[in-house]
Amino acid sequence: MKIFFNGKKFEVHEKITAFEAKKIFNYKGDICILNGFPLEKDHELKEGDNLFFINKGHMPDKEEIEYLLTSRHTPGVHEKIKKASVGIAGLGGLGSNIAVSLARMGIGKLTLVDFDVVEPSNLNRQQYFIEHIGMKKTQAIKDIISHINPFVEVVTKELYLNKDNVVKCFDDVSIVAEALDNPISKAEIVNTMLLHGGKTVVAASGMAGYFSSNLIKTKKVMKNFYMVGDLESEAKIGCGLMAPRTAIAANHQANMIIRILLGEKDC
C-alpha cells in the first residue's frame, strides 16, 4: 500500500505500523505525527496515511521543511490551499493577522494591499515589531511572512484602494478579505467588489473594545459575501481597538476563507 512519509510517497507492506516505518526508513525523529495528530503510542497505518517524524531542535533542509510546516494539517488541506490565491485589503489589525494566519496555513499566494507605514500605536494589535516602525506595512508583513513560511508567494501593492482601482487590484485572486479601518471606504470597497469584481468577499465590522468574545460571529449575508464581527462595537472615543477582539475577528475571517477554499460554504 502507499503512504506518505515526511512528504514523500512510499510503497509499504500492509499492517505496517508507524514506528516500524520509522525503522525501515532509518529516520531518527523525536515526534511522530500521523494525519495531523501526534502519536504517543504505535499505530497501524492505512492506505494514504500521512506520517511525519520531526527532530526537536533540528533545522530540516529546504526540501523537507515545507512538508513539516504542514504536518499538523488535516490530510488533503495543504494540497488544496497551496493552489489558492487570496487578496487582503488593508494590513492593520485585521489584515496583518489574517495574512499571518493564512501564511501559517500554507496558502499559495497572497496579494497584500496597503498604503500606510507602521507606527508605534499599531503595535497594540497588529502583527508588527518595533523594528518595523517607519516601514511600509506591505514590506513589513512580507518580511514577517518570510520568517514564518517562505513558500508563500507574496505580492505587495502600495496603494490607497477606492472604487476605481479595487477590481483591477484583485483581478487574479478568488477571495478578498476586507480589512480596512474607515467605514466609508469599507462600504465602498465591498459594494464595488460584489457588484463588479466577481469575487467572494469576507468583511468585518464590530470588534472594538473588550466586550465578550462570544459576540463576534461569522454570518453569510449572501452567496458570495460573509461578514464577521458583532456589527455594533465600533472604534470611538472611550472604546478603542485592542489585540484580543481584533485578532478574534481576523481569525474568523481567515478561517472562513479556508472553509470556502475547502468547499465549506456555510459559516
ABEGO torsion letter per residue (X at the ends): XBBBBGGBBBBBBBGBBAAAAAAAAGBBBABBBBGGBBBABBBBBBBGBBBBBBBBGBBBBAAAAAAAAAAABBBGAAAAAAABBBBBBEABAAAAAAAAAAAAAGBABBBBBBABBBBAAAAAABABBAAABGBBAAAAAAAAAAAABAABBBBBBBBBBBAAAAAAAAAABABBBBABABAAAAAAAAAAAAAAAGBBBBBBBGABEABBAAABBBBBABAABBBBEAGABBBBBGBBBBAAAAAAAAAAAAAAAAAAAAGBABX
